[in-house]
Amino acid sequence: MIRPRLETHLRAQVANGRKLLIPYLMAGQCPEWLQVVEGLAAAGADAIEIGLPFSDPIMDGPVIQAAAVSALHAGTTPMGALAELSALNLEIPLVAMTYYNVAYRAGHERFAGRLVEAGVSGAILPDLSLEELDGWSEVALAAGIDPVLLVAPATGVERTAAICQRSHGFVYAVGTMGVTGERTELATSVHEVVDKIRPLTDLPVCVGVGVSTPAHAATVTAFADGAIVGSALVRRLLDGGGVAGAVEFISQLRSAIDEGPA
């Protein structure tokens, strides 16, 4: 399935003045997960981050860990999930988020090839450090996959510059130190990490980790290019919200982003 290239699509959206919304869900976390993906696209997502289940998701908090366990118990495998994604007819790009063990075990070329077959054009491997990026990055880019890299609040300026130089698609600004999860308030570090990244790249800068409500999304997109919302959506699906609940939540996020902060 041919879908828009991640970086090309996001750059075009930002150039047109649109603020980006990138929801995350775990592949296989519920039986109707493919219908959820379609619903998110229709509700105004600009790209969708698809978690490929892994047994030791070190960046993720309890909610996404629970979704991974549910997916694995249901028999979901990374390669099986990618095969299922290939059947979808979407007009927005998909980003795979998983851990390097999955790519390493499959082999770089095979993993990149499966991503391409699934219509995925971006990949986030948060446990693959900058020093170990060679090998995977070259294979991914040659296949048409944008490796998205992360900058944390504690990342120094020199290292941030090196990360921005190697990132493609967008730069993932980690809003707060710690694992993924819902927060009642945005961390003060959110603005700081975006300000640190801005002078170092012309890629879209999208904030994730801790962005949990429509108000949060509106706030971060006032100074960043986009918001990434994962745990808040994943929890709704774990609680049985289904396609309708997911679409309602993403529609609320989209409206809040478009209207801007109160």
N, C-alpha and C positions, 0 to 999 in steps of 0.2 A: 504494500500500500504506500503510495507516494503522498507525503504530506509536506507542508512548508518546512524549509530548513529553519531551525530554532533561531539562530542569530539574525538571519535575514528578516524573518517575520517580526521578531521583537523590535528590532531597530526601526522597521517601517511603522509599527504601531506607535512607538515613542515619537518618531518624527512627525506623525500626524497629531500629536498632542494627547494621545491616549495614555492613561495610567494603567499599568499591567496588573492583572490578577492571575496568580498561578496557584491553584489548589493542588493538594496532595491527597492521594488515597493509596491504600495498600492493595495490590493485586490479589484477588481471591479472598479478601477479608469477609465478603458476604457473597451469596450466590448470584446476586444481580449486579456485581461490580462493573461489568462491561456497560450495562444500561446506565449506571451512575456516571461513568466516563462520558457517555453521550449526552447525558443531562447537564453535566458541568459545562461542556462545550456550548450547548444551546443557551445556558444561563449567563454566558458572558465571560468565561475563562479565556485568557489569551494564550495559554499553554497549560498542560496538565502534567504534573509530576506523578509518575507511577512508581510506587515502591515495589521492588521485587523482594519477596520474603527471604529472610536470612535468620539463622538461629541465634546470632550474637550481634544484634544491631546496636553498636556501642554509642552511636550519637543519639539514639532515640530513647524517650522516656516511656513510662508505663503504658500510655494509651497506644502508641504505635507498636510497642513491644507486644501488647495484647493482640493487636491486629495481625502482626506477623505470626504469632502462635496460632491464631484462628485459621489463617491462610494455610500454614504448614499442616495443621491437623486435617484440613479439608483436602489435602493432597496437592496443593498448588506448588509448582516448581517454577524457578525463574524462566526456564526455557518454555515451559508449558504456558505461562502467563503471556510471554511474548508472542507465542503462536496464536493465542486467542485474540490479542490486540490487533493482529494483522487483518482481522475480518471487519474492523470498524471503518466507517466512512466519515472521517473527520476533516475539517478544514483548518485546524490549528495544530501546532507541533506538540509532540509528546517528549517528555524527559524521563529517562529511567533513573531511579535513585536506588542504589544498593551498595554492597560492600565489596572490597577488592577481591575477597576470596571467591566470589561468584565469577568474576571476570577471569581470575587466575586459573581457576579449576577448568573453566570452559576453554581457556586459551584466548588471547587477545583477538586474533583474527576471527575465530568462531563466534565469540561473544559479540564483536562489532557486527559481524554478518547477520546474526540473529536480530540485533537491534534494528538494522536496516530493513530486514524482511518484515519486521513488525511495524514499520513506519515511524520508528523512534529516531529523533535527530539530535538528542542531547543526552548526556550521562553525567550523573553526580556520584562519585565514589569518595565519600568524605574521609575514609581512613587511608587513602592513598596520598602520601605526603608529596610536597613539591619536589623533594630530592629523589623520589621514586617514580615520578610521573613519566619520564622517558620510557618509551616502549609502548605503553598503553596510549599515550596522547598521539603519537605519530600514527598508530594503526587506526585510532578512532577518527582523526581528521581525514585521513586518506579515504575512509569509508563514508564520510559525510556525517559523522557524529561530533557534535560540539562538546568537549569536556568542560563542564562548569565547575569552577573552583570556588572555595569559600574563604572569606576573610572574617576573623573573629574580632571582638573588641580588644583582645589582648595582643593581636598581631602587630608587630612593629611596622613602621613606615617602610623600611627597606624591603622587608619580606612582603608587605602588602603590594608594593610596586612589582615585585617579581611574580606574585600570584596573578595580579591583573594582566601582566604581559602574557601569561600562559593560559589564561581563562578564555573561553569562547562561549557564545550564546548570551550569557550575562554573567555578572559577578554576584555571587550569593553573599549578601551581607548578613552575618549571623547577629541577630539583635541582642542577644545576651549570652553570657557564658553559662554553660550547662547543657543538658540534654533537651530534646524537643519536648514540648508540653504546653498546655494552656496556662496563661498568666492573667491575673486580674488587671494588672497595669503593665504598660510598656516600660522597659528598663530605660534609664537615662542614657545608657550606652548606645541605644539605637541611632540617635542623631550623630553621635560621635563617630561610629564606625562608618556611616555613610559619608560624613565629611572627610574622613581619612581616605576613602576610596576615590571620591569625585575627581580630584586633580590628577589622578594617576591613570585614568582610562576613559574612553568614550563609549564603552559598553554600557548597556542598561544595568543599573544597580537595583537589585530586588532584595527586600528584607524578609527574612524568615526567622523562625524560632521565637515563639512568644507572641506572635500576631494572632489574636484569638477571637476578636469581635469585629463587627462592622466599623465601630469607632476607631479601633486600633488600625484597621486597614486604611481608613480615611486619613488618619494622622500620619502614618508612615509615608503614604504616597503624596503627601504635601511636600516632602523633601527628597524622597526616593522615587525611582521610576516604577517600582512595583512592589506588591505584597505577596508573600508566599504563606498560605494558610493550610496547615496540616492537621495537627492534633484535634482542633476544634471540629473539623469535618469528620475525621476518623472516629471520634467519640460518638458523634451523632449516628454514624453507620453502625457502630458496635451496639448502640442502644436500640437499634431496630428502626431508625428513621427512614431507611430505604431510599429509593430514588427521589421520592417527593420531598423528603426532609433535606436531602443533600441539595437539591435544586433550589429549594426555598432559602437555605442558608447562603449559597453562592449568589443567588439573586440579591439578597440583602447586602452582601459584601460589595457586589458590583454597583449597586445603587449608592451606597455610602462613599465608595471611591469616586464615582462620577460627580456626586454632589459636593465632595470635599469636606474637610473638618468643620464641625459646628462652631 
